[in-house]
Amino acid sequence: MGWLWAIVVGLVLGLIAKAILPGKQHIPLWLTTILGIVGAIAGNAIARAAGVDATAGIDWWRHVFQLVAAVVLVGLGDRAWAGMRSSRRRA
């Protein structure tokens, strides 16, 4: 059940990240989900390093770190995807 929850959270974080970024992103949904999952993992690690991973109630800081990491990764992933697609067309 943990892997299913990771996919759902990754999908939601990836879609929110795509909505936050300006313009249209050209990455497919599967890549958005993977980058969202990695963003959640990275956000958890950052929150743990900052000492705010386990607080009473809702861990707002952990969620903020997850979302920021997902936004950065989706932005970088979109640039890499666009670069890869354009280099295939030229070849």
HTML snippet that shows the backbone in 3Dmol.js (N, CA, C, O; Angstrom):
<script src="https://3Dmol.org/build/3Dmol-min.js"></script>
<div id="view" style="width:600px;height:400px;position:relative"></div>
<script>
const pdb = `
ATOM      1  N   MET A   1       0.819  -1.198   0.000  1.00  0.00           N
ATOM      2  CA  MET A   1       0.000   0.000   0.000  1.00  0.00           C
ATOM      3  C   MET A   1       0.858   1.256   0.000  1.00  0.00           C
ATOM      4  O   MET A   1       0.421   2.301  -0.482  1.00  0.00           O
ATOM      5  N   GLY A   2       2.080   1.170   0.536  1.00  0.00           N
ATOM      6  CA  GLY A   2       2.969   2.324   0.577  1.00  0.00           C
ATOM      7  C   GLY A   2       3.351   2.828  -0.809  1.00  0.00           C
ATOM      8  O   GLY A   2       3.439   4.036  -1.027  1.00  0.00           O
ATOM      9  N   TRP A   3       3.576   1.917  -1.741  1.00  0.00           N
ATOM     10  CA  TRP A   3       3.959   2.329  -3.103  1.00  0.00           C
ATOM     11  C   TRP A   3       2.802   3.031  -3.800  1.00  0.00           C
ATOM     12  O   TRP A   3       3.019   3.962  -4.575  1.00  0.00           O
ATOM     13  N   LEU A   4       1.563   2.587  -3.530  1.00  0.00           N
ATOM     14  CA  LEU A   4       0.399   3.235  -4.126  1.00  0.00           C
ATOM     15  C   LEU A   4       0.248   4.660  -3.592  1.00  0.00           C
ATOM     16  O   LEU A   4      -0.045   5.587  -4.347  1.00  0.00           O
ATOM     17  N   TRP A   5       0.451   4.823  -2.291  1.00  0.00           N
ATOM     18  CA  TRP A   5       0.377   6.147  -1.678  1.00  0.00           C
ATOM     19  C   TRP A   5       1.471   7.055  -2.258  1.00  0.00           C
ATOM     20  O   TRP A   5       1.225   8.238  -2.496  1.00  0.00           O
ATOM     21  N   ALA A   6       2.668   6.517  -2.488  1.00  0.00           N
ATOM     22  CA  ALA A   6       3.763   7.308  -3.060  1.00  0.00           C
ATOM     23  C   ALA A   6       3.407   7.776  -4.468  1.00  0.00           C
ATOM     24  O   ALA A   6       3.718   8.907  -4.841  1.00  0.00           O
ATOM     25  N   ILE A   7       2.760   6.920  -5.248  1.00  0.00           N
ATOM     26  CA  ILE A   7       2.367   7.301  -6.604  1.00  0.00           C
ATOM     27  C   ILE A   7       1.310   8.402  -6.569  1.00  0.00           C
ATOM     28  O   ILE A   7       1.377   9.357  -7.342  1.00  0.00           O
ATOM     29  N   VAL A   8       0.332   8.265  -5.668  1.00  0.00           N
ATOM     30  CA  VAL A   8      -0.729   9.272  -5.578  1.00  0.00           C
ATOM     31  C   VAL A   8      -0.149  10.616  -5.147  1.00  0.00           C
ATOM     32  O   VAL A   8      -0.457  11.648  -5.744  1.00  0.00           O
ATOM     33  N   VAL A   9       0.688  10.606  -4.112  1.00  0.00           N
ATOM     34  CA  VAL A   9       1.305  11.858  -3.637  1.00  0.00           C
ATOM     35  C   VAL A   9       2.195  12.451  -4.724  1.00  0.00           C
ATOM     36  O   VAL A   9       2.183  13.664  -4.931  1.00  0.00           O
ATOM     37  N   GLY A  10       2.962  11.623  -5.417  1.00  0.00           N
ATOM     38  CA  GLY A  10       3.814  12.111  -6.498  1.00  0.00           C
ATOM     39  C   GLY A  10       3.021  12.727  -7.629  1.00  0.00           C
ATOM     40  O   GLY A  10       3.415  13.749  -8.190  1.00  0.00           O
ATOM     41  N   LEU A  11       1.892  12.099  -7.968  1.00  0.00           N
ATOM     42  CA  LEU A  11       1.035  12.647  -9.021  1.00  0.00           C
ATOM     43  C   LEU A  11       0.476  14.000  -8.609  1.00  0.00           C
ATOM     44  O   LEU A  11       0.497  14.948  -9.395  1.00  0.00           O
ATOM     45  N   VAL A  12      -0.024  14.096  -7.383  1.00  0.00           N
ATOM     46  CA  VAL A  12      -0.602  15.364  -6.911  1.00  0.00           C
ATOM     47  C   VAL A  12       0.472  16.445  -6.848  1.00  0.00           C
ATOM     48  O   VAL A  12       0.253  17.558  -7.326  1.00  0.00           O
ATOM     49  N   LEU A  13       1.624  16.134  -6.267  1.00  0.00           N
ATOM     50  CA  LEU A  13       2.698  17.130  -6.191  1.00  0.00           C
ATOM     51  C   LEU A  13       3.172  17.554  -7.578  1.00  0.00           C
ATOM     52  O   LEU A  13       3.419  18.738  -7.810  1.00  0.00           O
ATOM     53  N   GLY A  14       3.301  16.608  -8.495  1.00  0.00           N
ATOM     54  CA  GLY A  14       3.724  16.936  -9.853  1.00  0.00           C
ATOM     55  C   GLY A  14       2.735  17.833 -10.571  1.00  0.00           C
ATOM     56  O   GLY A  14       3.128  18.772 -11.264  1.00  0.00           O
ATOM     57  N   LEU A  15       1.440  17.543 -10.404  1.00  0.00           N
ATOM     58  CA  LEU A  15       0.424  18.367 -11.054  1.00  0.00           C
ATOM     59  C   LEU A  15       0.352  19.768 -10.454  1.00  0.00           C
ATOM     60  O   LEU A  15       0.165  20.747 -11.177  1.00  0.00           O
ATOM     61  N   ILE A  16       0.502  19.865  -9.132  1.00  0.00           N
ATOM     62  CA  ILE A  16       0.530  21.192  -8.502  1.00  0.00           C
ATOM     63  C   ILE A  16       1.761  21.958  -8.978  1.00  0.00           C
ATOM     64  O   ILE A  16       1.682  23.155  -9.251  1.00  0.00           O
ATOM     65  N   ALA A  17       2.898  21.270  -9.078  1.00  0.00           N
ATOM     66  CA  ALA A  17       4.122  21.920  -9.554  1.00  0.00           C
ATOM     67  C   ALA A  17       3.944  22.430 -10.982  1.00  0.00           C
ATOM     68  O   ALA A  17       4.395  23.528 -11.308  1.00  0.00           O
ATOM     69  N   LYS A  18       3.288  21.638 -11.837  1.00  0.00           N
ATOM     70  CA  LYS A  18       3.046  22.078 -13.215  1.00  0.00           C
ATOM     71  C   LYS A  18       2.123  23.294 -13.246  1.00  0.00           C
ATOM     72  O   LYS A  18       2.273  24.172 -14.095  1.00  0.00           O
ATOM     73  N   ALA A  19       1.178  23.339 -12.327  1.00  0.00           N
ATOM     74  CA  ALA A  19       0.259  24.481 -12.273  1.00  0.00           C
ATOM     75  C   ALA A  19       0.961  25.743 -11.781  1.00  0.00           C
ATOM     76  O   ALA A  19       0.610  26.848 -12.194  1.00  0.00           O
ATOM     77  N   ILE A  20       1.945  25.588 -10.907  1.00  0.00           N
ATOM     78  CA  ILE A  20       2.668  26.741 -10.373  1.00  0.00           C
ATOM     79  C   ILE A  20       3.627  27.320 -11.409  1.00  0.00           C
ATOM     80  O   ILE A  20       3.781  28.537 -11.503  1.00  0.00           O
ATOM     81  N   LEU A  21       4.267  26.456 -12.182  1.00  0.00           N
ATOM     82  CA  LEU A  21       5.245  26.921 -13.162  1.00  0.00           C
ATOM     83  C   LEU A  21       4.551  27.690 -14.286  1.00  0.00           C
ATOM     84  O   LEU A  21       3.491  27.282 -14.762  1.00  0.00           O
ATOM     85  N   PRO A  22       5.157  28.807 -14.707  1.00  0.00           N
ATOM     86  CA  PRO A  22       4.539  29.566 -15.798  1.00  0.00           C
ATOM     87  C   PRO A  22       4.717  28.857 -17.136  1.00  0.00           C
ATOM     88  O   PRO A  22       5.696  28.144 -17.354  1.00  0.00           O
ATOM     89  N   GLY A  23       3.765  29.064 -18.012  1.00  0.00           N
ATOM     90  CA  GLY A  23       3.848  28.476 -19.350  1.00  0.00           C
ATOM     91  C   GLY A  23       3.397  27.031 -19.364  1.00  0.00           C
ATOM     92  O   GLY A  23       2.938  26.491 -18.358  1.00  0.00           O
ATOM     93  N   LYS A  24       3.539  26.419 -20.527  1.00  0.00           N
ATOM     94  CA  LYS A  24       3.125  25.032 -20.697  1.00  0.00           C
ATOM     95  C   LYS A  24       4.329  24.126 -20.569  1.00  0.00           C
ATOM     96  O   LYS A  24       5.374  24.369 -21.174  1.00  0.00           O
ATOM     97  N   GLN A  25       4.176  23.085 -19.780  1.00  0.00           N
ATOM     98  CA  GLN A  25       5.233  22.082 -19.671  1.00  0.00           C
ATOM     99  C   GLN A  25       4.912  20.948 -20.640  1.00  0.00           C
ATOM    100  O   GLN A  25       3.751  20.589 -20.836  1.00  0.00           O
ATOM    101  N   HIS A  26       5.938  20.404 -21.227  1.00  0.00           N
ATOM    102  CA  HIS A  26       5.754  19.406 -22.271  1.00  0.00           C
ATOM    103  C   HIS A  26       6.091  17.992 -21.815  1.00  0.00           C
ATOM    104  O   HIS A  26       6.137  17.076 -22.635  1.00  0.00           O
ATOM    105  N   ILE A  27       6.325  17.803 -20.525  1.00  0.00           N
ATOM    106  CA  ILE A  27       6.666  16.466 -20.047  1.00  0.00           C
ATOM    107  C   ILE A  27       5.394  15.631 -19.912  1.00  0.00           C
ATOM    108  O   ILE A  27       4.331  16.160 -19.588  1.00  0.00           O
ATOM    109  N   PRO A  28       5.505  14.334 -20.161  1.00  0.00           N
ATOM    110  CA  PRO A  28       4.329  13.467 -20.052  1.00  0.00           C
ATOM    111  C   PRO A  28       3.923  13.246 -18.590  1.00  0.00           C
ATOM    112  O   PRO A  28       4.682  13.554 -17.672  1.00  0.00           O
ATOM    113  N   LEU A  29       2.734  12.717 -18.394  1.00  0.00           N
ATOM    114  CA  LEU A  29       2.188  12.512 -17.062  1.00  0.00           C
ATOM    115  C   LEU A  29       3.026  11.540 -16.244  1.00  0.00           C
ATOM    116  O   LEU A  29       3.176  11.732 -15.038  1.00  0.00           O
ATOM    117  N   TRP A  30       3.576  10.499 -16.870  1.00  0.00           N
ATOM    118  CA  TRP A  30       4.375   9.535 -16.122  1.00  0.00           C
ATOM    119  C   TRP A  30       5.637  10.188 -15.575  1.00  0.00           C
ATOM    120  O   TRP A  30       6.065   9.871 -14.465  1.00  0.00           O
ATOM    121  N   LEU A  31       6.235  11.091 -16.336  1.00  0.00           N
ATOM    122  CA  LEU A  31       7.438  11.771 -15.868  1.00  0.00           C
ATOM    123  C   LEU A  31       7.095  12.807 -14.785  1.00  0.00           C
ATOM    124  O   LEU A  31       7.867  13.015 -13.849  1.00  0.00           O
ATOM    125  N   THR A  32       5.950  13.439 -14.921  1.00  0.00           N
ATOM    126  CA  THR A  32       5.472  14.364 -13.889  1.00  0.00           C
ATOM    127  C   THR A  32       5.306  13.625 -12.567  1.00  0.00           C
ATOM    128  O   THR A  32       5.694  14.136 -11.516  1.00  0.00           O
ATOM    129  N   THR A  33       4.735  12.432 -12.616  1.00  0.00           N
ATOM    130  CA  THR A  33       4.524  11.633 -11.413  1.00  0.00           C
ATOM    131  C   THR A  33       5.853  11.214 -10.789  1.00  0.00           C
ATOM    132  O   THR A  33       6.024  11.305  -9.574  1.00  0.00           O
ATOM    133  N   ILE A  34       6.783  10.760 -11.605  1.00  0.00           N
ATOM    134  CA  ILE A  34       8.097  10.346 -11.087  1.00  0.00           C
ATOM    135  C   ILE A  34       8.813  11.522 -10.446  1.00  0.00           C
ATOM    136  O   ILE A  34       9.384  11.384  -9.365  1.00  0.00           O
ATOM    137  N   LEU A  35       8.790  12.675 -11.097  1.00  0.00           N
ATOM    138  CA  LEU A  35       9.451  13.851 -10.533  1.00  0.00           C
ATOM    139  C   LEU A  35       8.749  14.314  -9.257  1.00  0.00           C
ATOM    140  O   LEU A  35       9.403  14.825  -8.348  1.00  0.00           O
ATOM    141  N   GLY A  36       7.437  14.144  -9.175  1.00  0.00           N
ATOM    142  CA  GLY A  36       6.712  14.455  -7.957  1.00  0.00           C
ATOM    143  C   GLY A  36       7.101  13.532  -6.814  1.00  0.00           C
ATOM    144  O   GLY A  36       7.240  13.979  -5.675  1.00  0.00           O
ATOM    145  N   ILE A  37       7.278  12.242  -7.108  1.00  0.00           N
ATOM    146  CA  ILE A  37       7.712  11.283  -6.100  1.00  0.00           C
ATOM    147  C   ILE A  37       9.109  11.632  -5.597  1.00  0.00           C
ATOM    148  O   ILE A  37       9.361  11.633  -4.392  1.00  0.00           O
ATOM    149  N   VAL A  38      10.011  11.927  -6.524  1.00  0.00           N
ATOM    150  CA  VAL A  38      11.372  12.303  -6.134  1.00  0.00           C
ATOM    151  C   VAL A  38      11.358  13.616  -5.346  1.00  0.00           C
ATOM    152  O   VAL A  38      12.132  13.782  -4.403  1.00  0.00           O
ATOM    153  N   GLY A  39      10.482  14.547  -5.729  1.00  0.00           N
ATOM    154  CA  GLY A  39      10.349  15.795  -4.987  1.00  0.00           C
ATOM    155  C   GLY A  39       9.870  15.564  -3.566  1.00  0.00           C
ATOM    156  O   GLY A  39      10.331  16.226  -2.636  1.00  0.00           O
ATOM    157  N   ALA A  40       8.940  14.621  -3.393  1.00  0.00           N
ATOM    158  CA  ALA A  40       8.461  14.290  -2.050  1.00  0.00           C
ATOM    159  C   ALA A  40       9.575  13.693  -1.204  1.00  0.00           C
ATOM    160  O   ALA A  40       9.716  14.028  -0.027  1.00  0.00           O
ATOM    161  N   ILE A  41      10.357  12.821  -1.795  1.00  0.00           N
ATOM    162  CA  ILE A  41      11.479  12.209  -1.068  1.00  0.00           C
ATOM    163  C   ILE A  41      12.517  13.265  -0.706  1.00  0.00           C
ATOM    164  O   ILE A  41      13.009  13.298   0.422  1.00  0.00           O
ATOM    165  N   ALA A  42      12.847  14.128  -1.666  1.00  0.00           N
ATOM    166  CA  ALA A  42      13.820  15.189  -1.401  1.00  0.00           C
ATOM    167  C   ALA A  42      13.298  16.165  -0.349  1.00  0.00           C
ATOM    168  O   ALA A  42      14.053  16.601   0.520  1.00  0.00           O
ATOM    169  N   GLY A  43      12.022  16.509  -0.420  1.00  0.00           N
ATOM    170  CA  GLY A  43      11.433  17.404   0.570  1.00  0.00           C
ATOM    171  C   GLY A  43      11.457  16.815   1.962  1.00  0.00           C
ATOM    172  O   GLY A  43      11.694  17.530   2.935  1.00  0.00           O
ATOM    173  N   ASN A  44      11.211  15.507   2.071  1.00  0.00           N
ATOM    174  CA  ASN A  44      11.303  14.844   3.363  1.00  0.00           C
ATOM    175  C   ASN A  44      12.720  14.901   3.918  1.00  0.00           C
ATOM    176  O   ASN A  44      12.918  15.135   5.110  1.00  0.00           O
ATOM    177  N   ALA A  45      13.699  14.686   3.052  1.00  0.00           N
ATOM    178  CA  ALA A  45      15.089  14.732   3.495  1.00  0.00           C
ATOM    179  C   ALA A  45      15.477  16.136   3.951  1.00  0.00           C
ATOM    180  O   ALA A  45      16.170  16.294   4.956  1.00  0.00           O
ATOM    181  N   ILE A  46      15.034  17.148   3.221  1.00  0.00           N
ATOM    182  CA  ILE A  46      15.335  18.536   3.602  1.00  0.00           C
ATOM    183  C   ILE A  46      14.669  18.881   4.928  1.00  0.00           C
ATOM    184  O   ILE A  46      15.276  19.527   5.783  1.00  0.00           O
ATOM    185  N   ALA A  47      13.419  18.449   5.100  1.00  0.00           N
ATOM    186  CA  ALA A  47      12.709  18.711   6.355  1.00  0.00           C
ATOM    187  C   ALA A  47      13.396  18.008   7.526  1.00  0.00           C
ATOM    188  O   ALA A  47      13.495  18.565   8.619  1.00  0.00           O
ATOM    189  N   ARG A  48      13.863  16.799   7.296  1.00  0.00           N
ATOM    190  CA  ARG A  48      14.575  16.064   8.346  1.00  0.00           C
ATOM    191  C   ARG A  48      15.871  16.788   8.701  1.00  0.00           C
ATOM    192  O   ARG A  48      16.221  16.899   9.876  1.00  0.00           O
ATOM    193  N   ALA A  49      16.574  17.275   7.700  1.00  0.00           N
ATOM    194  CA  ALA A  49      17.831  18.001   7.954  1.00  0.00           C
ATOM    195  C   ALA A  49      17.579  19.319   8.674  1.00  0.00           C
ATOM    196  O   ALA A  49      18.406  19.770   9.466  1.00  0.00           O
ATOM    197  N   ALA A  50      16.424  19.939   8.393  1.00  0.00           N
ATOM    198  CA  ALA A  50      16.087  21.210   9.042  1.00  0.00           C
ATOM    199  C   ALA A  50      15.469  20.998  10.420  1.00  0.00           C
ATOM    200  O   ALA A  50      15.274  21.956  11.168  1.00  0.00           O
ATOM    201  N   GLY A  51      15.160  19.747  10.758  1.00  0.00           N
ATOM    202  CA  GLY A  51      14.603  19.445  12.062  1.00  0.00           C
ATOM    203  C   GLY A  51      13.116  19.693  12.192  1.00  0.00           C
ATOM    204  O   GLY A  51      12.612  19.830  13.306  1.00  0.00           O
ATOM    205  N   VAL A  52      12.396  19.756  11.071  1.00  0.00           N
ATOM    206  CA  VAL A  52      10.956  20.004  11.117  1.00  0.00           C
ATOM    207  C   VAL A  52      10.165  18.858  10.487  1.00  0.00           C
ATOM    208  O   VAL A  52       9.059  19.066   9.989  1.00  0.00           O
ATOM    209  N   ASP A  53      10.730  17.652  10.510  1.00  0.00           N
ATOM    210  CA  ASP A  53      10.051  16.535   9.862  1.00  0.00           C
ATOM    211  C   ASP A  53       8.937  15.939  10.704  1.00  0.00           C
ATOM    212  O   ASP A  53       8.012  15.346  10.149  1.00  0.00           O
ATOM    213  N   ALA A  54       8.990  16.072  12.012  1.00  0.00           N
ATOM    214  CA  ALA A  54       7.952  15.502  12.880  1.00  0.00           C
ATOM    215  C   ALA A  54       7.496  16.562  13.869  1.00  0.00           C
ATOM    216  O   ALA A  54       8.127  16.783  14.903  1.00  0.00           O
ATOM    217  N   THR A  55       6.404  17.204  13.537  1.00  0.00           N
ATOM    218  CA  THR A  55       5.847  18.221  14.422  1.00  0.00           C
ATOM    219  C   THR A  55       4.464  17.777  14.870  1.00  0.00           C
ATOM    220  O   THR A  55       3.896  16.840  14.310  1.00  0.00           O
ATOM    221  N   ALA A  56       3.931  18.440  15.865  1.00  0.00           N
ATOM    222  CA  ALA A  56       2.578  18.128  16.309  1.00  0.00           C
ATOM    223  C   ALA A  56       1.580  18.631  15.264  1.00  0.00           C
ATOM    224  O   ALA A  56       1.681  19.768  14.803  1.00  0.00           O
ATOM    225  N   GLY A  57       0.635  17.799  14.898  1.00  0.00           N
ATOM    226  CA  GLY A  57      -0.354  18.202  13.904  1.00  0.00           C
ATOM    227  C   GLY A  57       0.144  17.981  12.490  1.00  0.00           C
ATOM    228  O   GLY A  57       0.883  17.035  12.216  1.00  0.00           O
ATOM    229  N   ILE A  58      -0.267  18.862  11.600  1.00  0.00           N
ATOM    230  CA  ILE A  58       0.105  18.751  10.189  1.00  0.00           C
ATOM    231  C   ILE A  58       1.516  19.313  10.004  1.00  0.00           C
ATOM    232  O   ILE A  58       1.842  20.380  10.523  1.00  0.00           O
ATOM    233  N   ASP A  59       2.327  18.597   9.274  1.00  0.00           N
ATOM    234  CA  ASP A  59       3.717  19.015   9.027  1.00  0.00           C
ATOM    235  C   ASP A  59       3.762  19.971   7.843  1.00  0.00           C
ATOM    236  O   ASP A  59       4.171  19.582   6.749  1.00  0.00           O
ATOM    237  N   TRP A  60       3.351  21.204   8.050  1.00  0.00           N
ATOM    238  CA  TRP A  60       3.276  22.179   6.965  1.00  0.00           C
ATOM    239  C   TRP A  60       4.628  22.433   6.327  1.00  0.00           C
ATOM    240  O   TRP A  60       4.730  22.524   5.104  1.00  0.00           O
ATOM    241  N   TRP A  61       5.670  22.550   7.145  1.00  0.00           N
ATOM    242  CA  TRP A  61       6.997  22.824   6.590  1.00  0.00           C
ATOM    243  C   TRP A  61       7.464  21.679   5.700  1.00  0.00           C
ATOM    244  O   TRP A  61       8.057  21.910   4.646  1.00  0.00           O
ATOM    245  N   ARG A  62       7.200  20.457   6.116  1.00  0.00           N
ATOM    246  CA  ARG A  62       7.587  19.299   5.302  1.00  0.00           C
ATOM    247  C   ARG A  62       6.878  19.357   3.951  1.00  0.00           C
ATOM    248  O   ARG A  62       7.489  19.088   2.917  1.00  0.00           O
ATOM    249  N   HIS A  63       5.596  19.706   3.955  1.00  0.00           N
ATOM    250  CA  HIS A  63       4.844  19.793   2.703  1.00  0.00           C
ATOM    251  C   HIS A  63       5.354  20.932   1.822  1.00  0.00           C
ATOM    252  O   HIS A  63       5.397  20.800   0.599  1.00  0.00           O
ATOM    253  N   VAL A  64       5.733  22.032   2.429  1.00  0.00           N
ATOM    254  CA  VAL A  64       6.296  23.151   1.657  1.00  0.00           C
ATOM    255  C   VAL A  64       7.601  22.723   1.000  1.00  0.00           C
ATOM    256  O   VAL A  64       7.828  23.002  -0.177  1.00  0.00           O
ATOM    257  N   PHE A  65       8.458  22.045   1.760  1.00  0.00           N
ATOM    258  CA  PHE A  65       9.726  21.569   1.190  1.00  0.00           C
ATOM    259  C   PHE A  65       9.475  20.570   0.057  1.00  0.00           C
ATOM    260  O   PHE A  65      10.170  20.603  -0.959  1.00  0.00           O
ATOM    261  N   GLN A  66       8.497  19.689   0.221  1.00  0.00           N
ATOM    262  CA  GLN A  66       8.169  18.731  -0.838  1.00  0.00           C
ATOM    263  C   GLN A  66       7.698  19.441  -2.098  1.00  0.00           C
ATOM    264  O   GLN A  66       8.106  19.091  -3.205  1.00  0.00           O
ATOM    265  N   LEU A  67       6.840  20.436  -1.927  1.00  0.00           N
ATOM    266  CA  LEU A  67       6.309  21.153  -3.082  1.00  0.00           C
ATOM    267  C   LEU A  67       7.389  21.952  -3.795  1.00  0.00           C
ATOM    268  O   LEU A  67       7.444  21.960  -5.025  1.00  0.00           O
ATOM    269  N   VAL A  68       8.243  22.621  -3.037  1.00  0.00           N
ATOM    270  CA  VAL A  68       9.335  23.395  -3.654  1.00  0.00           C
ATOM    271  C   VAL A  68      10.272  22.462  -4.418  1.00  0.00           C
ATOM    272  O   VAL A  68      10.698  22.784  -5.527  1.00  0.00           O
ATOM    273  N   ALA A  69      10.593  21.313  -3.834  1.00  0.00           N
ATOM    274  CA  ALA A  69      11.460  20.353  -4.525  1.00  0.00           C
ATOM    275  C   ALA A  69      10.784  19.843  -5.797  1.00  0.00           C
ATOM    276  O   ALA A  69      11.442  19.680  -6.824  1.00  0.00           O
ATOM    277  N   ALA A  70       9.481  19.592  -5.735  1.00  0.00           N
ATOM    278  CA  ALA A  70       8.757  19.123  -6.924  1.00  0.00           C
ATOM    279  C   ALA A  70       8.723  20.195  -8.009  1.00  0.00           C
ATOM    280  O   ALA A  70       8.874  19.881  -9.190  1.00  0.00           O
ATOM    281  N   VAL A  71       8.529  21.451  -7.626  1.00  0.00           N
ATOM    282  CA  VAL A  71       8.520  22.540  -8.608  1.00  0.00           C
ATOM    283  C   VAL A  71       9.879  22.632  -9.302  1.00  0.00           C
ATOM    284  O   VAL A  71       9.948  22.759 -10.524  1.00  0.00           O
ATOM    285  N   VAL A  72      10.939  22.569  -8.532  1.00  0.00           N
ATOM    286  CA  VAL A  72      12.286  22.649  -9.117  1.00  0.00           C
ATOM    287  C   VAL A  72      12.532  21.465 -10.053  1.00  0.00           C
ATOM    288  O   VAL A  72      13.041  21.640 -11.160  1.00  0.00           O
ATOM    289  N   LEU A  73      12.170  20.261  -9.608  1.00  0.00           N
ATOM    290  CA  LEU A  73      12.420  19.075 -10.428  1.00  0.00           C
ATOM    291  C   LEU A  73      11.564  19.048 -11.691  1.00  0.00           C
ATOM    292  O   LEU A  73      12.043  18.648 -12.752  1.00  0.00           O
ATOM    293  N   VAL A  74      10.310  19.466 -11.588  1.00  0.00           N
ATOM    294  CA  VAL A  74       9.457  19.503 -12.786  1.00  0.00           C
ATOM    295  C   VAL A  74       9.982  20.556 -13.769  1.00  0.00           C
ATOM    296  O   VAL A  74       9.968  20.330 -14.979  1.00  0.00           O
ATOM    297  N   GLY A  75      10.439  21.687 -13.266  1.00  0.00           N
ATOM    298  CA  GLY A  75      11.017  22.712 -14.134  1.00  0.00           C
ATOM    299  C   GLY A  75      12.265  22.216 -14.845  1.00  0.00           C
ATOM    300  O   GLY A  75      12.426  22.411 -16.050  1.00  0.00           O
ATOM    301  N   LEU A  76      13.146  21.573 -14.091  1.00  0.00           N
ATOM    302  CA  LEU A  76      14.367  21.023 -14.698  1.00  0.00           C
ATOM    303  C   LEU A  76      14.042  19.860 -15.636  1.00  0.00           C
ATOM    304  O   LEU A  76      14.641  19.724 -16.703  1.00  0.00           O
ATOM    305  N   GLY A  77      13.090  19.026 -15.227  1.00  0.00           N
ATOM    306  CA  GLY A  77      12.690  17.892 -16.070  1.00  0.00           C
ATOM    307  C   GLY A  77      12.082  18.349 -17.378  1.00  0.00           C
ATOM    308  O   GLY A  77      12.310  17.730 -18.417  1.00  0.00           O
ATOM    309  N   ASP A  78      11.312  19.423 -17.344  1.00  0.00           N
ATOM    310  CA  ASP A  78      10.715  19.949 -18.564  1.00  0.00           C
ATOM    311  C   ASP A  78      11.786  20.458 -19.518  1.00  0.00           C
ATOM    312  O   ASP A  78      11.720  20.222 -20.725  1.00  0.00           O
ATOM    313  N   ARG A  79      12.763  21.152 -18.972  1.00  0.00           N
ATOM    314  CA  ARG A  79      13.864  21.647 -19.831  1.00  0.00           C
ATOM    315  C   ARG A  79      14.649  20.488 -20.440  1.00  0.00           C
ATOM    316  O   ARG A  79      14.988  20.514 -21.623  1.00  0.00           O
ATOM    317  N   ALA A  80      14.933  19.476 -19.630  1.00  0.00           N
ATOM    318  CA  ALA A  80      15.678  18.314 -20.130  1.00  0.00           C
ATOM    319  C   ALA A  80      14.857  17.567 -21.182  1.00  0.00           C
ATOM    320  O   ALA A  80      15.398  17.143 -22.203  1.00  0.00           O
ATOM    321  N   TRP A  81      13.558  17.404 -20.939  1.00  0.00           N
ATOM    322  CA  TRP A  81      12.680  16.713 -21.887  1.00  0.00           C
ATOM    323  C   TRP A  81      12.613  17.474 -23.205  1.00  0.00           C
ATOM    324  O   TRP A  81      12.696  16.871 -24.275  1.00  0.00           O
ATOM    325  N   ALA A  82      12.464  18.793 -23.136  1.00  0.00           N
ATOM    326  CA  ALA A  82      12.393  19.602 -24.358  1.00  0.00           C
ATOM    327  C   ALA A  82      13.715  19.536 -25.117  1.00  0.00           C
ATOM    328  O   ALA A  82      13.715  19.448 -26.345  1.00  0.00           O
ATOM    329  N   GLY A  83      14.823  19.578 -24.415  1.00  0.00           N
ATOM    330  CA  GLY A  83      16.129  19.479 -25.063  1.00  0.00           C
ATOM    331  C   GLY A  83      16.340  18.148 -25.713  1.00  0.00           C
ATOM    332  O   GLY A  83      16.893  18.064 -26.809  1.00  0.00           O
ATOM    333  N   MET A  84      15.902  17.100 -25.048  1.00  0.00           N
ATOM    334  CA  MET A  84      16.048  15.748 -25.600  1.00  0.00           C
ATOM    335  C   MET A  84      15.166  15.574 -26.836  1.00  0.00           C
ATOM    336  O   MET A  84      15.586  14.971 -27.824  1.00  0.00           O
ATOM    337  N   ARG A  85      13.960  16.096 -26.778  1.00  0.00           N
ATOM    338  CA  ARG A  85      13.040  15.981 -27.911  1.00  0.00           C
ATOM    339  C   ARG A  85      13.534  16.770 -29.120  1.00  0.00           C
ATOM    340  O   ARG A  85      13.420  16.306 -30.255  1.00  0.00           O
ATOM    341  N   SER A  86      14.086  17.970 -28.879  1.00  0.00           N
ATOM    342  CA  SER A  86      14.560  18.783 -30.007  1.00  0.00           C
ATOM    343  C   SER A  86      15.818  18.182 -30.631  1.00  0.00           C
ATOM    344  O   SER A  86      16.011  18.291 -31.842  1.00  0.00           O
ATOM    345  N   SER A  87      16.675  17.553 -29.831  1.00  0.00           N
ATOM    346  CA  SER A  87      17.879  16.948 -30.402  1.00  0.00           C
ATOM    347  C   SER A  87      17.533  15.706 -31.222  1.00  0.00           C
ATOM    348  O   SER A  87      18.239  15.383 -32.177  1.00  0.00           O
ATOM    349  N   ARG A  88      16.471  15.016 -30.867  1.00  0.00           N
ATOM    350  CA  ARG A  88      16.027  13.862 -31.668  1.00  0.00           C
ATOM    351  C   ARG A  88      15.486  14.315 -33.016  1.00  0.00           C
ATOM    352  O   ARG A  88      15.691  13.636 -34.023  1.00  0.00           O
ATOM    353  N   ARG A  89      14.810  15.432 -33.050  1.00  0.00           N
ATOM    354  CA  ARG A  89      14.237  15.930 -34.301  1.00  0.00           C
ATOM    355  C   ARG A  89      15.315  16.369 -35.272  1.00  0.00           C
ATOM    356  O   ARG A  89      15.169  16.211 -36.484  1.00  0.00           O
ATOM    357  N   ARG A  90      16.406  16.924 -34.738  1.00  0.00           N
ATOM    358  CA  ARG A  90      17.499  17.389 -35.602  1.00  0.00           C
ATOM    359  C   ARG A  90      18.313  16.239 -36.157  1.00  0.00           C
ATOM    360  O   ARG A  90      18.886  16.358 -37.240  1.00  0.00           O
ATOM    361  N   ALA A  91      18.374  15.146 -35.451  1.00  0.00           N
ATOM    362  CA  ALA A  91      19.233  14.021 -35.866  1.00  0.00           C
ATOM    363  C   ALA A  91      18.621  13.208 -36.980  1.00  0.00           C
ATOM    364  O   ALA A  91      19.221  12.234 -37.435  1.00  0.00           O
TER     365      ALA A  91
END
`;
const viewer = $3Dmol.createViewer("view");
viewer.addModel(pdb, "pdb");
viewer.setStyle({}, {cartoon: {color: "spectrum"}});
viewer.zoomTo();
viewer.render();
</script>
